Each structure stands twice: as structure tokens, then as C-alpha cells.
């Protein structure tokens, strides 16, 4: 969106602070709770995957930003299905859920800034 301001074109961009997002913390806590509850300690492999999902989140949820979380989710799902481990499947799901939910939360927390 552009508007004229005293002869100079100003661009309004929407920004968000990644540190304000709470959803990755909730997903990580749920993942740890699952690992303790089911004694599936291999599910803790999902903690770095939650970080990958958090790093790839974007308010517009385009796949260019989410390429790495989508690839990590697909690879972990395929590996979990191959070895038959519920912990790895939950870890893969945590990555995908973090990407989607954190992207939705970042879209909700965006604010306009004139650049």
C-alpha cells in the first residue's frame, strides 16, 4: 500500500516481533508432556523441529518462508512411518503445527509501520 506524503512515496509494511509469539512455547510444552506421559523419549527430537517451525513462520504463510519446516515435517513423518515410532510422528507433527499456528499468530500480531 502506497500513499503520497509531501511528494515522497511512503510504503507501509507490516511487521511482527518473533519473540512475542507464545504458540511455539505451548507446542514445545505439549511435546514434553507427551514424551513424559507416554515415555516416548524419542519425541524430544521434536524440540529442534519446533524451533525450525518457529523460524519459518510468516504472517502470509507462503511456502517460500515455510520451505524448511515443510521439508522437515515431511521427512520426519516419512521416517516415523518407516520405523513405526509414534514419538517421531508426534515430533514431526509438532513442527508442522508450530509453523501453521505461529504463522497465524504472527498474522494476528502484525502492526503497520511506515517505511
Backbone bond lengths (Angstrom), bond angles and torsions (degrees), N, CA, C in turn:
res aa  C-N    CA-C-N  psi(-1)  N-CA   C-N-CA  omega(-1)  CA-C   N-CA-C  phi
1 X - - - 1.430 - - 1.524 107.28 -
2 X 1.317 116.89 127.64 1.460 121.43 -179.60 1.520 109.37 -118.99
3 X 1.296 116.00 147.72 1.457 120.74 172.31 1.521 108.04 -144.42
4 X 1.317 115.38 152.90 1.461 120.61 -178.53 1.520 109.20 -88.64
5 X 1.306 115.69 132.01 1.460 121.27 179.18 1.522 107.48 -133.69
6 X 1.329 117.23 100.44 1.467 123.55 179.03 1.522 111.60 56.21
7 X 1.316 116.74 40.65 1.446 120.67 176.87 1.516 114.58 83.68
8 X 1.319 119.19 -2.12 1.452 122.60 -179.81 1.528 108.00 -112.40
9 X 1.298 116.73 130.33 1.462 120.34 179.82 1.529 109.07 -76.27
10 X 1.307 115.29 123.15 1.467 120.12 177.68 1.522 108.52 -105.58
11 X 1.288 115.91 139.31 1.453 121.52 179.51 1.521 107.73 -109.74
12 X 1.318 115.73 132.00 1.459 120.19 176.55 1.519 107.82 -100.89
13 X 1.304 115.97 121.31 1.458 121.82 177.17 1.517 108.41 -114.31
14 X 1.309 115.42 155.71 1.461 120.78 179.10 1.518 108.50 -107.72
15 X 1.320 116.19 126.73 1.456 121.70 -176.81 1.524 109.83 -123.14
16 X 1.312 115.25 161.24 1.456 121.29 173.34 1.518 107.83 -146.39
17 X 1.310 115.31 154.68 1.453 121.35 178.89 1.522 107.89 -97.39
18 X 1.322 116.73 116.07 1.463 121.46 -177.32 1.530 111.94 -61.89
19 X 1.319 117.40 -27.69 1.468 120.32 -179.10 1.518 112.86 -71.95
20 X 1.338 117.71 -17.38 1.464 120.71 179.59 1.520 113.11 -80.19
21 X 1.318 117.84 -12.03 1.459 120.84 -175.81 1.525 110.66 -71.81
22 X 1.316 115.70 128.50 1.469 121.12 -178.92 1.522 112.42 -101.01
23 X 1.322 117.69 -19.62 1.462 120.32 -174.74 1.535 113.75 -62.07
24 X 1.346 121.19 -37.75 1.468 118.45 177.10 1.537 112.66 -62.34
25 X 1.326 116.66 -33.95 1.468 119.07 177.57 1.515 111.18 -66.86
26 X 1.325 116.36 -38.59 1.465 120.50 178.85 1.525 110.50 -66.58
27 X 1.334 117.23 -42.85 1.462 120.64 178.97 1.529 110.39 -65.06
28 X 1.330 117.57 -41.57 1.470 120.65 178.99 1.528 110.77 -64.37
29 X 1.326 117.40 -40.73 1.468 120.09 177.63 1.524 110.82 -64.88
30 X 1.321 116.96 -39.55 1.466 120.16 176.46 1.509 112.11 -64.96
31 X 1.318 117.11 -36.81 1.462 121.31 178.20 1.527 111.16 -66.11
32 X 1.317 116.65 -42.77 1.473 120.15 177.40 1.524 109.94 -65.39
33 X 1.329 117.33 -41.02 1.468 120.54 178.30 1.523 111.06 -62.13
34 X 1.336 116.86 -39.72 1.460 119.94 176.84 1.523 110.99 -63.71
35 X 1.334 116.47 -43.38 1.466 120.27 -179.02 1.525 111.33 -62.63
36 X 1.323 116.80 -39.33 1.471 120.12 179.47 1.531 110.37 -72.47
37 X 1.323 116.70 -42.66 1.459 121.21 -176.21 1.522 111.84 -65.54
38 X 1.328 117.15 -44.83 1.460 120.97 -176.47 1.522 113.61 -96.79
39 X 1.323 118.06 -1.37 1.467 123.36 -174.68 1.525 111.48 54.61
40 X 1.311 115.79 33.47 1.468 122.89 174.89 1.522 107.26 -96.78
41 X 1.309 117.09 77.53 1.457 120.62 -173.15 1.519 112.12 -68.75
42 X 1.326 116.84 -18.63 1.462 119.30 177.09 1.527 110.51 -68.32
43 X 1.327 118.29 -16.57 1.468 121.35 177.13 1.528 111.50 -64.93
44 X 1.323 116.90 -21.74 1.465 120.08 179.01 1.532 111.98 -67.44
45 X 1.327 116.52 -11.52 1.462 120.34 171.82 1.524 109.25 -61.23
46 X 1.319 116.84 -22.21 1.456 121.39 -179.52 1.511 114.69 -72.62
47 X 1.322 118.73 -14.21 1.470 119.67 179.74 1.532 112.56 -61.85
48 X 1.341 119.45 -45.92 1.469 117.75 173.08 1.527 112.48 -65.40
49 X 1.333 117.11 -29.55 1.464 119.94 177.95 1.525 111.11 -69.54
50 X 1.324 117.29 -32.80 1.467 120.47 174.21 1.529 109.22 -63.56
51 X 1.325 116.75 -39.48 1.466 120.74 177.09 1.531 110.62 -63.42
52 X 1.322 117.14 -41.29 1.471 120.73 178.16 1.526 110.19 -62.84
53 X 1.326 116.88 -41.66 1.457 120.45 177.24 1.517 112.32 -64.30
54 X 1.323 116.26 -36.50 1.467 121.52 178.58 1.529 110.54 -68.23
55 X 1.322 116.77 -41.02 1.468 120.42 -179.53 1.526 112.17 -68.40
56 X 1.316 117.43 -28.93 1.451 120.36 -177.35 1.512 114.76 -91.83
57 X 1.322 117.39 0.87 1.467 118.42 -177.32 1.522 110.69 -73.45
58 X 1.315 114.87 147.14 1.464 122.01 178.53 1.519 107.96 -151.11
59 X 1.322 117.08 148.35 1.467 119.19 -176.91 1.525 114.49 -60.52
60 X 1.328 117.81 -28.86 1.461 119.85 -178.54 1.522 112.93 -92.25
61 X 1.316 118.32 -2.94 1.470 124.90 177.81 1.525 113.13 52.51
62 X 1.337 117.73 34.57 1.463 117.41 178.28 1.522 109.60 -77.65
63 X 1.308 114.96 153.69 1.456 120.19 -175.69 1.520 112.85 -74.05
64 X 1.334 117.73 -15.47 1.465 119.68 176.50 1.528 109.90 -65.47
65 X 1.332 116.97 -41.02 1.462 120.00 176.34 1.520 111.12 -76.91
66 X 1.314 116.91 -33.79 1.459 121.32 -174.97 1.506 114.31 -97.30
67 X 1.324 117.76 19.74 1.460 120.72 -178.65 1.532 111.47 -62.92
68 X 1.310 117.16 -47.41 1.459 120.57 -178.80 1.534 112.04 -66.07
69 X 1.351 120.47 -45.71 1.470 118.39 176.16 1.531 112.97 -62.32
70 X 1.327 117.29 -38.31 1.468 119.48 178.95 1.525 110.86 -65.90
71 X 1.319 116.84 -41.39 1.465 121.24 178.39 1.535 110.95 -66.22
72 X 1.341 116.38 -42.77 1.465 120.17 179.31 1.523 110.95 -65.40
73 X 1.324 117.35 -39.67 1.462 120.84 178.49 1.521 110.65 -64.43
74 X 1.316 116.58 -47.18 1.466 120.16 180.00 1.514 112.92 -63.37
75 X 1.317 116.64 -41.82 1.465 120.50 179.37 1.526 111.30 -65.85
76 X 1.326 117.10 -44.24 1.468 119.93 179.57 1.524 111.47 -67.98
77 X 1.337 117.71 -35.97 1.468 119.92 176.02 1.521 110.95 -63.82
78 X 1.326 116.61 -43.18 1.463 119.91 178.99 1.524 110.96 -64.94
79 X 1.321 116.88 -42.39 1.469 120.17 178.82 1.523 111.03 -65.89
80 X 1.339 116.94 -43.14 1.466 120.18 179.12 1.515 112.46 -63.82
81 X 1.323 117.46 -37.05 1.460 120.43 177.65 1.528 111.12 -70.58
82 X 1.325 116.44 -33.43 1.462 120.23 179.88 1.520 111.50 -69.02
83 X 1.316 117.20 -45.60 1.463 119.79 -177.65 1.527 112.36 -88.44
84 X 1.315 117.35 -9.66 1.465 121.11 177.25 1.517 113.55 72.30
85 X 1.311 117.65 35.05 1.458 121.86 -178.02 1.521 110.35 -104.03
86 X 1.320 115.95 120.06 1.466 120.23 177.32 1.522 110.57 -66.76
87 X 1.325 117.58 -33.05 1.458 121.26 -179.88 1.517 112.21 -62.94
88 X 1.334 117.35 -42.21 1.461 120.77 179.40 1.526 110.12 -69.87
89 X 1.325 117.35 -36.71 1.464 120.12 177.36 1.522 111.22 -64.20
90 X 1.326 117.02 -41.38 1.463 120.68 177.42 1.523 110.35 -66.80
91 X 1.327 117.61 -38.58 1.464 121.40 177.58 1.526 110.71 -62.32
92 X 1.335 116.96 -41.49 1.459 120.65 178.33 1.522 110.57 -65.98
93 X 1.316 115.57 -41.83 1.460 119.40 177.28 1.511 112.23 -62.40
94 X 1.324 116.82 -35.15 1.468 120.82 178.84 1.521 111.20 -63.64
95 X 1.314 117.29 -36.36 1.469 120.38 178.24 1.522 110.48 -66.02
96 X 1.313 116.39 -47.91 1.462 119.98 179.78 1.518 112.55 -65.12
97 X 1.323 116.39 -41.93 1.463 120.23 179.24 1.524 110.52 -64.57
98 X 1.328 117.26 -40.99 1.460 120.24 178.89 1.517 110.71 -61.73
99 X 1.331 117.44 -42.76 1.459 120.64 -179.80 1.530 110.82 -61.78
100 X 1.321 117.05 -46.79 1.465 120.69 -176.78 1.521 111.18 -69.61
101 X 1.329 117.23 -48.74 1.466 120.72 -175.79 1.535 111.21 -69.79
102 X 1.332 117.22 -40.61 1.464 119.34 178.33 1.527 111.01 -67.43
103 X 1.324 117.92 -33.36 1.463 120.31 175.55 1.522 110.86 -65.99
104 X 1.324 116.59 -42.47 1.464 119.86 177.60 1.526 110.99 -65.04
105 X 1.329 116.58 -40.47 1.465 119.79 178.19 1.526 111.31 -66.88
106 X 1.327 117.48 -37.93 1.466 119.37 178.95 1.526 110.89 -67.85
107 X 1.336 117.30 -34.44 1.467 119.66 175.94 1.524 110.23 -65.96
108 X 1.316 116.48 -34.89 1.461 121.20 179.68 1.530 110.80 -71.33
109 X 1.329 117.70 -32.31 1.462 121.86 -175.79 1.527 113.85 -93.89
110 X 1.331 119.05 3.35 1.467 121.13 -179.24 1.525 111.37 -66.21
111 X 1.323 115.32 147.47 1.451 120.19 173.59 1.521 107.96 -137.36
112 X 1.335 116.81 147.48 1.468 120.12 -177.68 1.524 111.75 -77.15
113 X 1.313 115.35 142.09 1.464 122.76 176.95 1.519 107.07 -134.30
114 X 1.316 116.51 132.01 1.454 120.61 177.57 1.521 108.68 -82.27
115 X 1.303 116.04 126.10 1.454 120.54 -176.07 1.495 109.66 -107.84
